[in-house]
């Protein structure tokens, strides 16, 4: 089966070059699906801490916005404690980096209490 250069990504060709006896003809060969899956999962695994860190920072900014909008840090802290019923409030930093896409409950509660201290007398109580 002949393939044009545009249909053969260089990264896949390099992977086939490392293991020439696989019998895989090219990227259009169904036999290459396990190799393609392995390459994709490897990239996803390596990228997950970077992606999770980016998402965690965005979520922390969203928490800050919510505190500024609601002005109810005690309610926020109570919510974060309730989330701790099914999620670790204080995970190991490596676990948090690898698997958490939201800030830990401990850091969210700390942020709410720091917001409360910085805005004394301005929070709303309903």
Rosetta blueprint (number, residue, H / E / L):
1 X L
2 X L
3 X L
4 X L
5 X H
6 X H
7 X H
8 X L
9 X L
10 X H
11 X H
12 X H
13 X H
14 X H
15 X H
16 X H
17 X H
18 X H
19 X L
20 X H
21 X H
22 X H
23 X L
24 X L
25 X L
26 X L
27 X L
28 X L
29 X L
30 X H
31 X H
32 X H
33 X H
34 X H
35 X H
36 X H
37 X H
38 X H
39 X H
40 X H
41 X H
42 X H
43 X H
44 X H
45 X H
46 X H
47 X H
48 X H
49 X H
50 X H
51 X H
52 X H
53 X H
54 X H
55 X H
56 X H
57 X H
58 X H
59 X H
60 X H
61 X H
62 X H
63 X H
64 X H
65 X H
66 X H
67 X H
68 X H
69 X H
70 X H
71 X L
72 X L
73 X H
74 X H
75 X H
76 X H
77 X H
78 X H
79 X H
80 X H
81 X H
82 X H
83 X H
84 X L
85 X L
86 X L
87 X L
88 X L
89 X L
90 X L
91 X L
92 X L
93 X H
94 X H
95 X H
96 X H
97 X H
98 X H
99 X H
100 X L
101 X L
102 X L
103 X L
104 X L
105 X H
106 X H
107 X H
108 X H
109 X H
110 X H
111 X H
112 X H
113 X H
114 X H
115 X H
116 X H
117 X H
118 X H
119 X L
120 X L
121 X L
122 X L
123 X L
124 X L
125 X L
126 X L
